[in-house]
Amino acid sequence: MSHLLFDVQDGIATITLNRPDARNAFSIPMIEAWVQALEACRDREDIRVVVVTGAGQSFCAGGDVRAMREGRGFLEQGEEEVDTHSTGLARKNSLWKLIQRVPLTLEQVDKPVIAAVNGDAIGAGCDMALMCDLRIASDKARFAEAYVKLGIVPGDGGAYFLPRLVGMAKALELLLTGDLIDAAEAERIGLVNRTVPQERLMEETYALARKIAAQPPVAVQLIKRAAYQSARTDLRTALDLVSSHMAVVTETEDHLEAMNALFEKRQGVYKGR
């Protein structure tokens, strides 16, 4: 787990990419640990909110460009032998078997996931921020979908997530130029929720995480699920789905506690399912 740190406190899980000397570029051990951490976030009832950040000065530099140039694929392999480059099929399969497991597993996590972007988020590192539900950026953060500058395509979901956040035209501009934008521009176009001073990044992130974690957890999970489901379907189907969510959530103890707390003018205490 040295390439990735995982900690849970007071219902908030923190995933820290931990290769600061390599600007938190991916390694196979990091990816394996990342998927395991996300599975724990999905399955553990004591986890209500997830925070993702990077150690050191960068959020994530994405793939290992030096390894790519040397014909060793896009990741630092460490002790594990993984064919990531010998043929086109090997390159395709390596994406599917390795880094693409992160967004696919993350999609199964109904708890809110907040990216605390502490520095550069480049290429696949930018994609990792985009696939989180919320993004708070340090004023030192920078973002770039830099794939085109290497003559490659976004292999980790950038072409999927970015248009959904900033619109197709702006997304294509960023994808086709590979331009680097600062945190202020990222906030202006809607790529991040807000920008805060570097020294207050984690304080602000955890304040938001605690605020969400203090809400009825089943309702939070079903609201997230309903929002994503509604973005991918027609109105009638979305309303049918949300009526099912309502039927479930109104039978929870948390709903009763929330109603009682409201009428009694006190803070609710929520246990989850």
ChimeraX attribute file (.defattr): number of C-alpha atoms within 10 A of each C-alpha:
attribute: neighborCount
match mode: 1-to-1
recipient: residues
	/A:1	14
	/A:2	11
	/A:3	21
	/A:4	22
	/A:5	18
	/A:6	19
	/A:7	12
	/A:8	16
	/A:9	9
	/A:10	12
	/A:11	17
	/A:12	21
	/A:13	23
	/A:14	22
	/A:15	22
	/A:16	21
	/A:17	27
	/A:18	23
	/A:19	21
	/A:20	17
	/A:21	11
	/A:22	15
	/A:23	24
	/A:24	29
	/A:25	26
	/A:26	26
	/A:27	23
	/A:28	19
	/A:29	17
	/A:30	23
	/A:31	21
	/A:32	17
	/A:33	20
	/A:34	25
	/A:35	20
	/A:36	16
	/A:37	22
	/A:38	22
	/A:39	16
	/A:40	15
	/A:41	26
	/A:42	19
	/A:43	13
	/A:44	11
	/A:45	14
	/A:46	16
	/A:47	19
	/A:48	29
	/A:49	29
	/A:50	26
	/A:51	24
	/A:52	21
	/A:53	23
	/A:54	25
	/A:55	20
	/A:56	17
	/A:57	16
	/A:58	26
	/A:59	34
	/A:60	33
	/A:61	23
	/A:62	25
	/A:63	21
	/A:64	20
	/A:65	17
	/A:66	13
	/A:67	14
	/A:68	15
	/A:69	10
	/A:70	9
	/A:71	12
	/A:72	18
	/A:73	22
	/A:74	24
	/A:75	23
	/A:76	21
	/A:77	18
	/A:78	10
	/A:79	8
	/A:80	9
	/A:81	8
	/A:82	16
	/A:83	14
	/A:84	22
	/A:85	17
	/A:86	11
	/A:87	10
	/A:88	10
	/A:89	10
	/A:90	15
	/A:91	15
	/A:92	13
	/A:93	15
	/A:94	19
	/A:95	15
	/A:96	15
	/A:97	10
	/A:98	17
	/A:99	25
	/A:100	17
	/A:101	17
	/A:102	21
	/A:103	18
	/A:104	14
	/A:105	16
	/A:106	21
	/A:107	16
	/A:108	14
	/A:109	21
	/A:110	20
	/A:111	26
	/A:112	20
	/A:113	24
	/A:114	23
	/A:115	25
	/A:116	27
	/A:117	33
	/A:118	26
	/A:119	26
	/A:120	28
	/A:121	27
	/A:122	26
	/A:123	25
	/A:124	25
	/A:125	26
	/A:126	25
	/A:127	26
	/A:128	23
	/A:129	29
	/A:130	22
	/A:131	24
	/A:132	20
	/A:133	17
	/A:134	19
	/A:135	24
	/A:136	25
	/A:137	33
	/A:138	24
	/A:139	20
	/A:140	19
	/A:141	25
	/A:142	23
	/A:143	29
	/A:144	23
	/A:145	29
	/A:146	23
	/A:147	19
	/A:148	16
	/A:149	13
	/A:150	9
	/A:151	7
	/A:152	9
	/A:153	17
	/A:154	16
	/A:155	16
	/A:156	23
	/A:157	18
	/A:158	24
	/A:159	17
	/A:160	14
	/A:161	18
	/A:162	23
	/A:163	16
	/A:164	14
	/A:165	16
	/A:166	17
	/A:167	14
	/A:168	13
	/A:169	10
	/A:170	14
	/A:171	21
	/A:172	16
	/A:173	12
	/A:174	19
	/A:175	23
	/A:176	15
	/A:177	14
	/A:178	19
	/A:179	14
	/A:180	16
	/A:181	15
	/A:182	17
	/A:183	23
	/A:184	19
	/A:185	15
	/A:186	21
	/A:187	16
	/A:188	13
	/A:189	14
	/A:190	14
	/A:191	25
	/A:192	24
	/A:193	14
	/A:194	17
	/A:195	24
	/A:196	19
	/A:197	14
	/A:198	16
	/A:199	12
	/A:200	12
	/A:201	19
	/A:202	20
	/A:203	12
	/A:204	17
	/A:205	22
	/A:206	19
	/A:207	12
	/A:208	16
	/A:209	21
	/A:210	16
	/A:211	11
	/A:212	17
	/A:213	22
	/A:214	19
	/A:215	18
	/A:216	23
	/A:217	24
	/A:218	23
	/A:219	20
	/A:220	21
	/A:221	17
	/A:222	19
	/A:223	18
	/A:224	16
	/A:225	20
	/A:226	17
	/A:227	12
	/A:228	14
	/A:229	15
	/A:230	17
	/A:231	11
	/A:232	10
	/A:233	11
	/A:234	10
	/A:235	11
	/A:236	9
	/A:237	13
	/A:238	17
	/A:239	14
	/A:240	10
	/A:241	15
	/A:242	18
	/A:243	13
	/A:244	11
	/A:245	18
	/A:246	13
	/A:247	10
	/A:248	13
	/A:249	20
	/A:250	13
	/A:251	10
	/A:252	16
	/A:253	15
	/A:254	22
	/A:255	18
	/A:256	15
	/A:257	16
	/A:258	18
	/A:259	12
	/A:260	14
	/A:261	14
	/A:262	12
	/A:263	8
	/A:264	10
	/A:265	9
	/A:266	10
	/A:267	12
	/A:268	19
	/A:269	13
	/A:270	18
	/A:271	16
	/A:272	17
	/A:273	12
